[in-house]
Amino acid sequence: DWVAKKPNSYCKREGDDGTFGFEGCPVTCGQCGCQDDALWLHKGKSSRNCDWVAEDKSRCRKRSSDGTKAKEACRSTCKTCA
């Protein structure tokens, strides 16, 4: 497996298909727990969850009512796992 040869480097690389190494090889990259928080909401609005963030990656800077940034809660969406 290509990623396993240099996981510190290749897990953070984006492939030609737009996926990152850690997405395709979560075990190799130690990312089995990398997922979006199903309870995170921007300003408490049910329509503004991690799926909403996925529509516009600049929303990864948005915060929830308790101050948690989307990039911390929507780790898979915002590619902040690796």
N, CA, C and O atoms as a Maestro MAE file, in Angstrom:
{
 s_m_m2io_version
 :::
 2.0.0
}

f_m_ct {
 s_m_title
 :::
 protein
 m_atom[328] {
  # First column is atom index #
  i_m_mmod_type
  r_m_x_coord
  r_m_y_coord
  r_m_z_coord
  i_m_residue_number
  s_m_chain_name
  s_m_pdb_residue_name
  s_m_pdb_atom_name
  i_m_atomic_number
  :::
  1 25 0.846 -1.173 0.000 1 A "ASP " " N  " 7
  2 3 0.000 0.000 0.000 1 A "ASP " " CA " 6
  3 2 0.897 1.245 0.000 1 A "ASP " " C  " 6
  4 15 1.787 1.376 0.840 1 A "ASP " " O  " 8
  5 25 0.663 2.122 -0.917 2 A "TRP " " N  " 7
  6 3 1.508 3.295 -1.142 2 A "TRP " " CA " 6
  7 2 1.570 4.211 0.082 2 A "TRP " " C  " 6
  8 15 2.654 4.669 0.446 2 A "TRP " " O  " 8
  9 25 0.449 4.483 0.712 3 A "VAL " " N  " 7
  10 3 0.399 5.391 1.865 3 A "VAL " " CA " 6
  11 2 1.214 4.826 3.022 3 A "VAL " " C  " 6
  12 15 1.851 5.581 3.757 3 A "VAL " " O  " 8
  13 25 1.202 3.531 3.190 4 A "ALA " " N  " 7
  14 3 1.925 2.896 4.295 4 A "ALA " " CA " 6
  15 2 3.432 3.079 4.208 4 A "ALA " " C  " 6
  16 15 4.126 2.959 5.217 4 A "ALA " " O  " 8
  17 25 3.950 3.367 3.016 5 A "LYS " " N  " 7
  18 3 5.388 3.561 2.858 5 A "LYS " " CA " 6
  19 2 5.881 4.807 3.576 5 A "LYS " " C  " 6
  20 15 6.969 4.795 4.154 5 A "LYS " " O  " 8
  21 25 5.105 5.875 3.551 6 A "LYS " " N  " 7
  22 3 5.458 7.132 4.224 6 A "LYS " " CA " 6
  23 2 4.194 7.778 4.787 6 A "LYS " " C  " 6
  24 15 3.766 8.818 4.286 6 A "LYS " " O  " 8
  25 25 3.588 7.184 5.818 7 A "PRO " " N  " 7
  26 3 2.313 7.706 6.320 7 A "PRO " " CA " 6
  27 2 2.376 9.146 6.823 7 A "PRO " " C  " 6
  28 15 1.403 9.887 6.677 7 A "PRO " " O  " 8
  29 25 3.498 9.558 7.410 8 A "ASN " " N  " 7
  30 3 3.597 10.936 7.910 8 A "ASN " " CA " 6
  31 2 3.458 11.961 6.794 8 A "ASN " " C  " 6
  32 15 3.011 13.084 7.026 8 A "ASN " " O  " 8
  33 25 3.834 11.580 5.609 9 A "SER " " N  " 7
  34 3 3.745 12.471 4.453 9 A "SER " " CA " 6
  35 2 2.493 12.203 3.630 9 A "SER " " C  " 6
  36 15 1.752 13.127 3.296 9 A "SER " " O  " 8
  37 25 2.261 10.941 3.306 10 A "TYR " " N  " 7
  38 3 1.204 10.598 2.359 10 A "TYR " " CA " 6
  39 2 -0.208 10.673 2.945 10 A "TYR " " C  " 6
  40 15 -1.167 10.840 2.190 10 A "TYR " " O  " 8
  41 25 -0.363 10.559 4.247 11 A "CYS " " N  " 7
  42 3 -1.706 10.643 4.835 11 A "CYS " " CA " 6
  43 2 -2.310 12.034 4.652 11 A "CYS " " C  " 6
  44 15 -3.531 12.186 4.618 11 A "CYS " " O  " 8
  45 25 -1.466 13.029 4.534 12 A "LYS " " N  " 7
  46 3 -1.940 14.403 4.397 12 A "LYS " " CA " 6
  47 2 -2.080 14.850 2.947 12 A "LYS " " C  " 6
  48 15 -2.528 15.964 2.677 12 A "LYS " " O  " 8
  49 25 -1.699 13.984 2.021 13 A "ARG " " N  " 7
  50 3 -1.750 14.342 0.597 13 A "ARG " " CA " 6
  51 2 -3.124 14.110 0.007 13 A "ARG " " C  " 6
  52 15 -3.817 13.143 0.324 13 A "ARG " " O  " 8
  53 25 -3.496 15.045 -0.873 14 A "GLU " " N  " 7
  54 3 -4.754 14.896 -1.597 14 A "GLU " " CA " 6
  55 2 -4.469 14.200 -2.926 14 A "GLU " " C  " 6
  56 15 -3.551 14.573 -3.656 14 A "GLU " " O  " 8
  57 25 -5.266 13.193 -3.220 15 A "GLY " " N  " 7
  58 3 -5.088 12.448 -4.460 15 A "GLY " " CA " 6
  59 2 -5.780 13.109 -5.635 15 A "GLY " " C  " 6
  60 15 -6.483 14.106 -5.470 15 A "GLY " " O  " 8
  61 25 -5.585 12.561 -6.808 16 A "ASP " " N  " 7
  62 3 -6.196 13.084 -8.023 16 A "ASP " " CA " 6
  63 2 -7.722 13.071 -7.966 16 A "ASP " " C  " 6
  64 15 -8.381 13.870 -8.632 16 A "ASP " " O  " 8
  65 25 -8.275 12.166 -7.170 17 A "ASP " " N  " 7
  66 3 -9.735 12.071 -7.062 17 A "ASP " " CA " 6
  67 2 -10.310 12.986 -5.988 17 A "ASP " " C  " 6
  68 15 -11.517 12.974 -5.749 17 A "ASP " " O  " 8
  69 25 -9.458 13.783 -5.336 18 A "GLY " " N  " 7
  70 3 -9.921 14.737 -4.330 18 A "GLY " " CA " 6
  71 2 -9.989 14.186 -2.919 18 A "GLY " " C  " 6
  72 15 -10.360 14.915 -2.000 18 A "GLY " " O  " 8
  73 25 -9.644 12.934 -2.720 19 A "THR " " N  " 7
  74 3 -9.638 12.386 -1.364 19 A "THR " " CA " 6
  75 2 -8.220 12.411 -0.807 19 A "THR " " C  " 6
  76 15 -7.243 12.364 -1.554 19 A "THR " " O  " 8
  77 25 -8.128 12.484 0.487 20 A "PHE " " N  " 7
  78 3 -6.837 12.511 1.160 20 A "PHE " " CA " 6
  79 2 -6.441 11.095 1.551 20 A "PHE " " C  " 6
  80 15 -7.288 10.210 1.664 20 A "PHE " " O  " 8
  81 25 -5.154 10.894 1.754 21 A "GLY " " N  " 7
  82 3 -4.635 9.589 2.145 21 A "GLY " " CA " 6
  83 2 -5.301 9.045 3.387 21 A "GLY " " C  " 6
  84 15 -5.592 7.850 3.455 21 A "GLY " " O  " 8
  85 25 -5.550 9.889 4.369 22 A "PHE " " N  " 7
  86 3 -6.161 9.417 5.613 22 A "PHE " " CA " 6
  87 2 -7.600 8.962 5.406 22 A "PHE " " C  " 6
  88 15 -8.120 8.181 6.203 22 A "PHE " " O  " 8
  89 25 -8.252 9.441 4.344 23 A "GLU " " N  " 7
  90 3 -9.620 9.012 4.059 23 A "GLU " " CA " 6
  91 2 -9.634 7.606 3.452 23 A "GLU " " C  " 6
  92 15 -10.485 6.782 3.788 23 A "GLU " " O  " 8
  93 25 -8.698 7.350 2.571 24 A "GLY " " N  " 7
  94 3 -8.635 6.053 1.920 24 A "GLY " " CA " 6
  95 2 -7.960 4.983 2.756 24 A "GLY " " C  " 6
  96 15 -8.218 3.793 2.574 24 A "GLY " " O  " 8
  97 25 -7.099 5.397 3.671 25 A "CYS " " N  " 7
  98 3 -6.340 4.461 4.502 25 A "CYS " " CA " 6
  99 2 -6.418 4.876 5.970 25 A "CYS " " C  " 6
  100 15 -5.393 5.199 6.569 25 A "CYS " " O  " 8
  101 25 -7.610 4.874 6.558 26 A "PRO " " N  " 7
  102 3 -7.748 5.368 7.935 26 A "PRO " " CA " 6
  103 2 -6.960 4.569 8.968 26 A "PRO " " C  " 6
  104 15 -6.464 5.144 9.937 26 A "PRO " " O  " 8
  105 25 -6.834 3.265 8.782 27 A "VAL " " N  " 7
  106 3 -6.091 2.443 9.743 27 A "VAL " " CA " 6
  107 2 -4.606 2.790 9.676 27 A "VAL " " C  " 6
  108 15 -3.969 3.003 10.708 27 A "VAL " " O  " 8
  109 25 -4.058 2.845 8.470 28 A "THR " " N  " 7
  110 3 -2.647 3.178 8.272 28 A "THR " " CA " 6
  111 2 -2.327 4.547 8.844 28 A "THR " " C  " 6
  112 15 -1.260 4.753 9.422 28 A "THR " " O  " 8
  113 25 -3.247 5.476 8.684 29 A "CYS " " N  " 7
  114 3 -3.018 6.862 9.098 29 A "CYS " " CA " 6
  115 2 -3.493 7.146 10.525 29 A "CYS " " C  " 6
  116 15 -3.399 8.280 10.994 29 A "CYS " " O  " 8
  117 25 -3.995 6.137 11.206 30 A "GLY " " N  " 7
  118 3 -4.439 6.320 12.585 30 A "GLY " " CA " 6
  119 2 -5.652 7.222 12.702 30 A "GLY " " C  " 6
  120 15 -5.794 7.955 13.681 30 A "GLY " " O  " 8
  121 25 -6.529 7.172 11.707 31 A "GLN " " N  " 7
  122 3 -7.685 8.063 11.678 31 A "GLN " " CA " 6
  123 2 -9.010 7.334 11.776 31 A "GLN " " C  " 6
  124 15 -10.027 7.849 11.312 31 A "GLN " " O  " 8
  125 25 -9.026 6.175 12.354 32 A "CYS " " N  " 7
  126 3 -10.284 5.429 12.431 32 A "CYS " " CA " 6
  127 2 -11.351 6.206 13.191 32 A "CYS " " C  " 6
  128 15 -12.544 5.993 12.976 32 A "CYS " " O  " 8
  129 25 -10.938 7.093 14.067 33 A "GLY " " N  " 7
  130 3 -11.893 7.885 14.827 33 A "GLY " " CA " 6
  131 2 -12.194 9.227 14.196 33 A "GLY " " C  " 6
  132 15 -12.848 10.065 14.816 33 A "GLY " " O  " 8
  133 25 -11.733 9.448 12.981 34 A "CYS " " N  " 7
  134 3 -11.935 10.731 12.324 34 A "CYS " " CA " 6
  135 2 -13.322 10.788 11.714 34 A "CYS " " C  " 6
  136 15 -13.606 10.137 10.708 34 A "CYS " " O  " 8
  137 25 -14.177 11.575 12.340 35 A "GLN " " N  " 7
  138 3 -15.520 11.730 11.806 35 A "GLN " " CA " 6
  139 2 -16.097 13.055 12.251 35 A "GLN " " C  " 6
  140 15 -15.578 13.709 13.156 35 A "GLN " " O  " 8
  141 25 -17.167 13.435 11.606 36 A "ASP " " N  " 7
  142 3 -17.843 14.678 11.959 36 A "ASP " " CA " 6
  143 2 -18.686 14.478 13.210 36 A "ASP " " C  " 6
  144 15 -19.217 13.392 13.443 36 A "ASP " " O  " 8
  145 25 -18.807 15.517 14.002 37 A "ASP " " N  " 7
  146 3 -19.645 15.508 15.191 37 A "ASP " " CA " 6
  147 2 -21.094 15.716 14.751 37 A "ASP " " C  " 6
  148 15 -21.443 16.776 14.232 37 A "ASP " " O  " 8
  149 25 -21.923 14.714 14.958 38 A "ALA " " N  " 7
  150 3 -23.322 14.771 14.512 38 A "ALA " " CA " 6
  151 2 -24.135 15.811 15.285 38 A "ALA " " C  " 6
  152 15 -25.230 16.175 14.857 38 A "ALA " " O  " 8
  153 25 -23.621 16.287 16.401 39 A "LEU " " N  " 7
  154 3 -24.368 17.234 17.227 39 A "LEU " " CA " 6
  155 2 -23.964 18.691 17.026 39 A "LEU " " C  " 6
  156 15 -24.634 19.591 17.531 39 A "LEU " " O  " 8
  157 25 -22.864 18.936 16.287 40 A "TRP " " N  " 7
  158 3 -22.393 20.314 16.097 40 A "TRP " " CA " 6
  159 2 -23.373 21.089 15.225 40 A "TRP " " C  " 6
  160 15 -23.822 20.603 14.187 40 A "TRP " " O  " 8
  161 25 -23.698 22.308 15.665 41 A "LEU " " N  " 7
  162 3 -24.578 23.200 14.906 41 A "LEU " " CA " 6
  163 2 -24.032 24.617 14.965 41 A "LEU " " C  " 6
  164 15 -23.589 25.066 16.022 41 A "LEU " " O  " 8
  165 25 -24.059 25.315 13.858 42 A "HIS " " N  " 7
  166 3 -23.661 26.724 13.826 42 A "HIS " " CA " 6
  167 2 -24.821 27.553 14.366 42 A "HIS " " C  " 6
  168 15 -25.923 27.540 13.817 42 A "HIS " " O  " 8
  169 25 -24.552 28.269 15.443 43 A "LYS " " N  " 7
  170 3 -25.540 29.134 16.100 43 A "LYS " " CA " 6
  171 2 -26.822 28.392 16.479 43 A "LYS " " C  " 6
  172 15 -27.899 28.985 16.530 43 A "LYS " " O  " 8
  173 25 -26.694 27.091 16.745 44 A "GLY " " N  " 7
  174 3 -27.835 26.301 17.206 44 A "GLY " " CA " 6
  175 2 -28.890 26.006 16.159 44 A "GLY " " C  " 6
  176 15 -29.950 25.479 16.494 44 A "GLY " " O  " 8
  177 25 -28.636 26.325 14.920 45 A "LYS " " N  " 7
  178 3 -29.621 26.110 13.850 45 A "LYS " " CA " 6
  179 2 -29.462 24.698 13.280 45 A "LYS " " C  " 6
  180 15 -28.381 24.320 12.830 45 A "LYS " " O  " 8
  181 25 -30.548 23.928 13.305 46 A "SER " " N  " 7
  182 3 -30.486 22.529 12.879 46 A "SER " " CA " 6
  183 2 -30.073 22.356 11.422 46 A "SER " " C  " 6
  184 15 -29.550 21.302 11.061 46 A "SER " " O  " 8
  185 25 -30.288 23.345 10.589 47 A "SER " " N  " 7
  186 3 -29.904 23.236 9.180 47 A "SER " " CA " 6
  187 2 -28.428 23.552 8.947 47 A "SER " " C  " 6
  188 15 -27.911 23.369 7.844 47 A "SER " " O  " 8
  189 25 -27.759 24.025 9.989 48 A "ARG " " N  " 7
  190 3 -26.349 24.406 9.848 48 A "ARG " " CA " 6
  191 2 -25.441 23.443 10.612 48 A "ARG " " C  " 6
  192 15 -24.856 23.781 11.641 48 A "ARG " " O  " 8
  193 25 -25.350 22.243 10.072 49 A "ASN " " N  " 7
  194 3 -24.520 21.196 10.660 49 A "ASN " " CA " 6
  195 2 -23.299 20.966 9.766 49 A "ASN " " C  " 6
  196 15 -22.978 21.809 8.928 49 A "ASN " " O  " 8
  197 25 -22.632 19.853 9.936 50 A "CYS " " N  " 7
  198 3 -21.422 19.588 9.140 50 A "CYS " " CA " 6
  199 2 -21.729 19.412 7.658 50 A "CYS " " C  " 6
  200 15 -20.874 19.684 6.814 50 A "CYS " " O  " 8
  201 25 -22.931 18.963 7.332 51 A "ASP " " N  " 7
  202 3 -23.316 18.887 5.916 51 A "ASP " " CA " 6
  203 2 -23.388 20.290 5.314 51 A "ASP " " C  " 6
  204 15 -23.012 20.495 4.160 51 A "ASP " " O  " 8
  205 25 -23.863 21.234 6.083 52 A "TRP " " N  " 7
  206 3 -23.916 22.637 5.661 52 A "TRP " " CA " 6
  207 2 -22.501 23.177 5.459 52 A "TRP " " C  " 6
  208 15 -22.241 23.894 4.493 52 A "TRP " " O  " 8
  209 25 -21.603 22.838 6.354 53 A "VAL " " N  " 7
  210 3 -20.202 23.251 6.231 53 A "VAL " " CA " 6
  211 2 -19.601 22.674 4.957 53 A "VAL " " C  " 6
  212 15 -18.826 23.349 4.279 53 A "VAL " " O  " 8
  213 25 -19.945 21.440 4.625 54 A "ALA " " N  " 7
  214 3 -19.398 20.767 3.444 54 A "ALA " " CA " 6
  215 2 -19.753 21.494 2.145 54 A "ALA " " C  " 6
  216 15 -19.028 21.381 1.157 54 A "ALA " " O  " 8
  217 25 -20.842 22.225 2.140 55 A "GLU " " N  " 7
  218 3 -21.260 22.965 0.946 55 A "GLU " " CA " 6
  219 2 -20.316 24.123 0.622 55 A "GLU " " C  " 6
  220 15 -20.241 24.563 -0.525 55 A "GLU " " O  " 8
  221 25 -19.603 24.612 1.625 56 A "ASP " " N  " 7
  222 3 -18.686 25.746 1.452 56 A "ASP " " CA " 6
  223 2 -17.593 25.616 2.517 56 A "ASP " " C  " 6
  224 15 -17.807 25.943 3.684 56 A "ASP " " O  " 8
  225 25 -16.424 25.136 2.099 57 A "LYS " " N  " 7
  226 3 -15.348 24.842 3.059 57 A "LYS " " CA " 6
  227 2 -14.885 26.073 3.842 57 A "LYS " " C  " 6
  228 15 -14.244 25.914 4.881 57 A "LYS " " O  " 8
  229 25 -15.184 27.292 3.384 58 A "SER " " N  " 7
  230 3 -14.814 28.469 4.170 58 A "SER " " CA " 6
  231 2 -15.597 28.508 5.480 58 A "SER " " C  " 6
  232 15 -15.233 29.233 6.406 58 A "SER " " O  " 8
  233 25 -16.659 27.737 5.553 59 A "ARG " " N  " 7
  234 3 -17.466 27.661 6.784 59 A "ARG " " CA " 6
  235 2 -16.757 26.886 7.889 59 A "ARG " " C  " 6
  236 15 -17.246 26.848 9.018 59 A "ARG " " O  " 8
  237 25 -15.631 26.277 7.592 60 A "CYS " " N  " 7
  238 3 -14.868 25.560 8.619 60 A "CYS " " CA " 6
  239 2 -14.420 26.521 9.732 60 A "CYS " " C  " 6
  240 15 -14.043 26.078 10.817 60 A "CYS " " O  " 8
  241 25 -14.460 27.821 9.467 61 A "ARG " " N  " 7
  242 3 -14.091 28.825 10.476 61 A "ARG " " CA " 6
  243 2 -15.261 29.205 11.378 61 A "ARG " " C  " 6
  244 15 -15.058 29.862 12.399 61 A "ARG " " O  " 8
  245 25 -16.474 28.809 11.024 62 A "LYS " " N  " 7
  246 3 -17.671 29.166 11.795 62 A "LYS " " CA " 6
  247 2 -17.634 28.486 13.157 62 A "LYS " " C  " 6
  248 15 -16.974 27.463 13.339 62 A "LYS " " O  " 8
  249 25 -18.352 29.069 14.109 63 A "ARG " " N  " 7
  250 3 -18.394 28.544 15.479 63 A "ARG " " CA " 6
  251 2 -19.802 28.163 15.896 63 A "ARG " " C  " 6
  252 15 -20.792 28.706 15.408 63 A "ARG " " O  " 8
  253 25 -19.857 27.214 16.814 64 A "SER " " N  " 7
  254 3 -21.141 26.832 17.403 64 A "SER " " CA " 6
  255 2 -21.462 27.817 18.520 64 A "SER " " C  " 6
  256 15 -20.670 28.710 18.820 64 A "SER " " O  " 8
  257 25 -22.615 27.647 19.124 65 A "SER " " N  " 7
  258 3 -23.022 28.531 20.230 65 A "SER " " CA " 6
  259 2 -22.041 28.476 21.399 65 A "SER " " C  " 6
  260 15 -21.882 29.460 22.122 65 A "SER " " O  " 8
  261 25 -21.384 27.336 21.588 66 A "ASP " " N  " 7
  262 3 -20.422 27.216 22.691 66 A "ASP " " CA " 6
  263 2 -19.000 27.603 22.284 66 A "ASP " " C  " 6
  264 15 -18.066 27.480 23.077 66 A "ASP " " O  " 8
  265 25 -18.841 28.074 21.039 67 A "GLY " " N  " 7
  266 3 -17.544 28.551 20.586 67 A "GLY " " CA " 6
  267 2 -16.673 27.534 19.872 67 A "GLY " " C  " 6
  268 15 -15.552 27.858 19.481 67 A "GLY " " O  " 8
  269 25 -17.161 26.304 19.690 68 A "THR " " N  " 7
  270 3 -16.389 25.275 18.998 68 A "THR " " CA " 6
  271 2 -16.376 25.553 17.503 68 A "THR " " C  " 6
  272 15 -17.429 25.690 16.880 68 A "THR " " O  " 8
  273 25 -15.190 25.636 16.935 69 A "LYS " " N  " 7
  274 3 -15.075 25.880 15.499 69 A "LYS " " CA " 6
  275 2 -15.486 24.630 14.721 69 A "LYS " " C  " 6
  276 15 -15.289 23.503 15.176 69 A "LYS " " O  " 8
  277 25 -16.057 24.855 13.548 70 A "ALA " " N  " 7
  278 3 -16.451 23.746 12.685 70 A "ALA " " CA " 6
  279 2 -15.257 22.866 12.356 70 A "ALA " " C  " 6
  280 15 -15.394 21.646 12.275 70 A "ALA " " O  " 8
  281 25 -14.074 23.472 12.163 71 A "LYS " " N  " 7
  282 3 -12.907 22.659 11.804 71 A "LYS " " CA " 6
  283 2 -12.521 21.695 12.916 71 A "LYS " " C  " 6
  284 15 -11.824 20.713 12.662 71 A "LYS " " O  " 8
  285 25 -12.961 21.957 14.150 72 A "GLU " " N  " 7
  286 3 -12.704 21.056 15.267 72 A "GLU " " CA " 6
  287 2 -13.786 19.984 15.374 72 A "GLU " " C  " 6
  288 15 -13.508 18.859 15.790 72 A "GLU " " O  " 8
  289 25 -15.020 20.330 14.998 73 A "ALA " " N  " 7
  290 3 -16.140 19.403 15.124 73 A "ALA " " CA " 6
  291 2 -16.415 18.620 13.839 73 A "ALA " " C  " 6
  292 15 -16.836 17.464 13.886 73 A "ALA " " O  " 8
  293 25 -16.179 19.246 12.719 74 A "CYS " " N  " 7
  294 3 -16.436 18.624 11.409 74 A "CYS " " CA " 6
  295 2 -15.098 18.201 10.817 74 A "CYS " " C  " 6
  296 15 -14.718 18.636 9.730 74 A "CYS " " O  " 8
  297 25 -14.403 17.361 11.538 75 A "ARG " " N  " 7
  298 3 -13.014 17.021 11.191 75 A "ARG " " CA " 6
  299 2 -12.884 16.337 9.838 75 A "ARG " " C  " 6
  300 15 -11.941 16.615 9.098 75 A "ARG " " O  " 8
  301 25 -13.791 15.468 9.511 76 A "SER " " N  " 7
  302 3 -13.726 14.802 8.212 76 A "SER " " CA " 6
  303 2 -14.042 15.793 7.094 76 A "SER " " C  " 6
  304 15 -13.333 15.852 6.090 76 A "SER " " O  " 8
  305 25 -15.093 16.558 7.270 77 A "THR " " N  " 7
  306 3 -15.490 17.557 6.275 77 A "THR " " CA " 6
  307 2 -14.410 18.595 6.033 77 A "THR " " C  " 6
  308 15 -14.119 18.938 4.887 77 A "THR " " O  " 8
  309 25 -13.820 19.091 7.098 78 A "CYS " " N  " 7
  310 3 -12.826 20.161 6.990 78 A "CYS " " CA " 6
  311 2 -11.401 19.649 6.793 78 A "CYS " " C  " 6
  312 15 -10.458 20.437 6.734 78 A "CYS " " O  " 8
  313 25 -11.249 18.331 6.691 79 A "LYS " " N  " 7
  314 3 -9.943 17.708 6.443 79 A "LYS " " CA " 6
  315 2 -8.916 18.072 7.515 79 A "LYS " " C  " 6
  316 15 -7.755 18.338 7.205 79 A "LYS " " O  " 8
  317 25 -9.350 18.083 8.777 80 A "THR " " N  " 7
  318 3 -8.450 18.414 9.879 80 A "THR " " CA " 6
  319 2 -8.077 17.185 10.709 80 A "THR " " C  " 6
  320 15 -7.660 17.312 11.861 80 A "THR " " O  " 8
  321 25 -8.225 16.024 10.133 81 A "CYS " " N  " 7
  322 3 -7.914 14.776 10.860 81 A "CYS " " CA " 6
  323 2 -6.433 14.453 10.859 81 A "CYS " " C  " 6
  324 15 -5.906 13.951 11.851 81 A "CYS " " O  " 8
  325 25 -5.769 14.731 9.772 82 A "ALA " " N  " 7
  326 3 -4.367 14.320 9.639 82 A "ALA " " CA " 6
  327 2 -3.422 15.292 10.301 82 A "ALA " " C  " 6
  328 15 -2.208 15.087 10.276 82 A "ALA " " O  " 8
  :::
 }
 m_bond[327] {
  # First column is bond index #
  i_m_from
  i_m_to
  i_m_order
  :::
  1 1 2 1
  2 2 3 1
  3 3 4 2
  4 3 5 1
  5 5 6 1
  6 6 7 1
  7 7 8 2
  8 7 9 1
  9 9 10 1
  10 10 11 1
  11 11 12 2
  12 11 13 1
  13 13 14 1
  14 14 15 1
  15 15 16 2
  16 15 17 1
  17 17 18 1
  18 18 19 1
  19 19 20 2
  20 19 21 1
  21 21 22 1
  22 22 23 1
  23 23 24 2
  24 23 25 1
  25 25 26 1
  26 26 27 1
  27 27 28 2
  28 27 29 1
  29 29 30 1
  30 30 31 1
  31 31 32 2
  32 31 33 1
  33 33 34 1
  34 34 35 1
  35 35 36 2
  36 35 37 1
  37 37 38 1
  38 38 39 1
  39 39 40 2
  40 39 41 1
  41 41 42 1
  42 42 43 1
  43 43 44 2
  44 43 45 1
  45 45 46 1
  46 46 47 1
  47 47 48 2
  48 47 49 1
  49 49 50 1
  50 50 51 1
  51 51 52 2
  52 51 53 1
  53 53 54 1
  54 54 55 1
  55 55 56 2
  56 55 57 1
  57 57 58 1
  58 58 59 1
  59 59 60 2
  60 59 61 1
  61 61 62 1
  62 62 63 1
  63 63 64 2
  64 63 65 1
  65 65 66 1
  66 66 67 1
  67 67 68 2
  68 67 69 1
  69 69 70 1
  70 70 71 1
  71 71 72 2
  72 71 73 1
  73 73 74 1
  74 74 75 1
  75 75 76 2
  76 75 77 1
  77 77 78 1
  78 78 79 1
  79 79 80 2
  80 79 81 1
  81 81 82 1
  82 82 83 1
  83 83 84 2
  84 83 85 1
  85 85 86 1
  86 86 87 1
  87 87 88 2
  88 87 89 1
  89 89 90 1
  90 90 91 1
  91 91 92 2
  92 91 93 1
  93 93 94 1
  94 94 95 1
  95 95 96 2
  96 95 97 1
  97 97 98 1
  98 98 99 1
  99 99 100 2
  100 99 101 1
  101 101 102 1
  102 102 103 1
  103 103 104 2
  104 103 105 1
  105 105 106 1
  106 106 107 1
  107 107 108 2
  108 107 109 1
  109 109 110 1
  110 110 111 1
  111 111 112 2
  112 111 113 1
  113 113 114 1
  114 114 115 1
  115 115 116 2
  116 115 117 1
  117 117 118 1
  118 118 119 1
  119 119 120 2
  120 119 121 1
  121 121 122 1
  122 122 123 1
  123 123 124 2
  124 123 125 1
  125 125 126 1
  126 126 127 1
  127 127 128 2
  128 127 129 1
  129 129 130 1
  130 130 131 1
  131 131 132 2
  132 131 133 1
  133 133 134 1
  134 134 135 1
  135 135 136 2
  136 135 137 1
  137 137 138 1
  138 138 139 1
  139 139 140 2
  140 139 141 1
  141 141 142 1
  142 142 143 1
  143 143 144 2
  144 143 145 1
  145 145 146 1
  146 146 147 1
  147 147 148 2
  148 147 149 1
  149 149 150 1
  150 150 151 1
  151 151 152 2
  152 151 153 1
  153 153 154 1
  154 154 155 1
  155 155 156 2
  156 155 157 1
  157 157 158 1
  158 158 159 1
  159 159 160 2
  160 159 161 1
  161 161 162 1
  162 162 163 1
  163 163 164 2
  164 163 165 1
  165 165 166 1
  166 166 167 1
  167 167 168 2
  168 167 169 1
  169 169 170 1
  170 170 171 1
  171 171 172 2
  172 171 173 1
  173 173 174 1
  174 174 175 1
  175 175 176 2
  176 175 177 1
  177 177 178 1
  178 178 179 1
  179 179 180 2
  180 179 181 1
  181 181 182 1
  182 182 183 1
  183 183 184 2
  184 183 185 1
  185 185 186 1
  186 186 187 1
  187 187 188 2
  188 187 189 1
  189 189 190 1
  190 190 191 1
  191 191 192 2
  192 191 193 1
  193 193 194 1
  194 194 195 1
  195 195 196 2
  196 195 197 1
  197 197 198 1
  198 198 199 1
  199 199 200 2
  200 199 201 1
  201 201 202 1
  202 202 203 1
  203 203 204 2
  204 203 205 1
  205 205 206 1
  206 206 207 1
  207 207 208 2
  208 207 209 1
  209 209 210 1
  210 210 211 1
  211 211 212 2
  212 211 213 1
  213 213 214 1
  214 214 215 1
  215 215 216 2
  216 215 217 1
  217 217 218 1
  218 218 219 1
  219 219 220 2
  220 219 221 1
  221 221 222 1
  222 222 223 1
  223 223 224 2
  224 223 225 1
  225 225 226 1
  226 226 227 1
  227 227 228 2
  228 227 229 1
  229 229 230 1
  230 230 231 1
  231 231 232 2
  232 231 233 1
  233 233 234 1
  234 234 235 1
  235 235 236 2
  236 235 237 1
  237 237 238 1
  238 238 239 1
  239 239 240 2
  240 239 241 1
  241 241 242 1
  242 242 243 1
  243 243 244 2
  244 243 245 1
  245 245 246 1
  246 246 247 1
  247 247 248 2
  248 247 249 1
  249 249 250 1
  250 250 251 1
  251 251 252 2
  252 251 253 1
  253 253 254 1
  254 254 255 1
  255 255 256 2
  256 255 257 1
  257 257 258 1
  258 258 259 1
  259 259 260 2
  260 259 261 1
  261 261 262 1
  262 262 263 1
  263 263 264 2
  264 263 265 1
  265 265 266 1
  266 266 267 1
  267 267 268 2
  268 267 269 1
  269 269 270 1
  270 270 271 1
  271 271 272 2
  272 271 273 1
  273 273 274 1
  274 274 275 1
  275 275 276 2
  276 275 277 1
  277 277 278 1
  278 278 279 1
  279 279 280 2
  280 279 281 1
  281 281 282 1
  282 282 283 1
  283 283 284 2
  284 283 285 1
  285 285 286 1
  286 286 287 1
  287 287 288 2
  288 287 289 1
  289 289 290 1
  290 290 291 1
  291 291 292 2
  292 291 293 1
  293 293 294 1
  294 294 295 1
  295 295 296 2
  296 295 297 1
  297 297 298 1
  298 298 299 1
  299 299 300 2
  300 299 301 1
  301 301 302 1
  302 302 303 1
  303 303 304 2
  304 303 305 1
  305 305 306 1
  306 306 307 1
  307 307 308 2
  308 307 309 1
  309 309 310 1
  310 310 311 1
  311 311 312 2
  312 311 313 1
  313 313 314 1
  314 314 315 1
  315 315 316 2
  316 315 317 1
  317 317 318 1
  318 318 319 1
  319 319 320 2
  320 319 321 1
  321 321 322 1
  322 322 323 1
  323 323 324 2
  324 323 325 1
  325 325 326 1
  326 326 327 1
  327 327 328 2
  :::
 }
}
